[in-house]
């Protein structure tokens, strides 16, 4: 027997939600942009997951690599593994639908100019987060996964939570940092106040089919990080949907993975 469980997450204030009311058209437009962003986050995170599994299975790469970077070109996403000398020791690439490996290259080489820039920008952002004490919380058995996305004004640097624990979807404890083209942090926000693991089975071992969590009025919409996290883990547990209740809008946002859609309703 499967059942639905209610999991409550609380969101913290964000920089981009000062508006108090939205028209239906505005809500739909915002949801469309959230879906686009979540799709990009998913491609980057999925690439990192698969590539890390492949690298771990290769003893030579596993023993040597110290970092990796992910980036996108045309219809493929690339994951490049680096050793301690910042030399590329393996490159994996995947088509956007992940139906097959487009490239698996173990050639040792120098980083390209673009790859080196991405690596340096990522390290610069991380150093600022550590040295300037931006709020990041770490939890035992949960790892911070890093996603760097170039955009028109510079870079967006996401931190989302991951876990190797079974039967857990790690919603929350997610962050975004906006930087200029040199990687200097200009704005940042934390989407949820903490990590709240959503269990995929109840205490009697019954499987859960859906989740719902609520946001404070300062976070009125479902987030791209919510959707990315759900998609990554839902694939492991045969799940298809979850919901967010917006206390700001008194509306429910339902994400359907099979359709990759967000629907909005009053109940």
VENSUL-V304740 format. One record per pair of residues at least 12 apart in sequence whose C-alpha atoms are under 6 Angstrom apart, sorted by the first residue. I is the first residue (numbers start at 0). J is the second residue. Records with the same first field share a line. If there is no record, write none. Layout:
# VENSUL-V304740
I = J / J
This chain:
# VENSUL-V304740
1 = 205 / 206 / 207
2 = 207 / 208
3 = 207 / 208 / 209
4 = 210
5 = 210 / 211
6 = 211 / 212
7 = 212 / 213
8 = 212 / 213
9 = 191 / 192 / 214
10 = 190 / 191 / 192 / 214 / 215
11 = 191 / 192
12 = 217
13 = 188
33 = 223
36 = 223
37 = 223 / 227
41 = 227
63 = 82
64 = 81 / 82
65 = 81 / 82 / 83
66 = 80 / 81
67 = 79 / 80 / 81
74 = 94 / 95
75 = 93 / 94 / 95
76 = 92 / 93
77 = 91 / 92
78 = 90 / 91
86 = 109
87 = 107 / 108 / 109
88 = 105 / 107
89 = 104 / 105
90 = 103 / 104
91 = 103
120 = 182
141 = 161 / 162
142 = 160 / 161
143 = 158 / 159 / 160
144 = 158 / 159 / 160
145 = 157 / 158
153 = 178 / 179 / 180
154 = 177 / 178
155 = 176 / 177
156 = 175 / 176
157 = 174 / 175
158 = 173 / 174
159 = 173
166 = 198 / 199
167 = 196 / 197 / 198 / 199
168 = 196 / 197 / 232
169 = 196
171 = 191 / 193 / 194
172 = 191 / 193 / 194
173 = 189 / 190
174 = 188 / 189 / 190
175 = 187 / 188
208 = 238
209 = 240 / 241
210 = 241
211 = 241 / 242 / 243
212 = 243
213 = 243 / 244
214 = 245
215 = 246
216 = 246 / 247
219 = 245 / 247
221 = 243
239 = 255 / 256
240 = 254 / 255 / 256
241 = 253 / 254
250 = 264 / 265
251 = 263 / 264
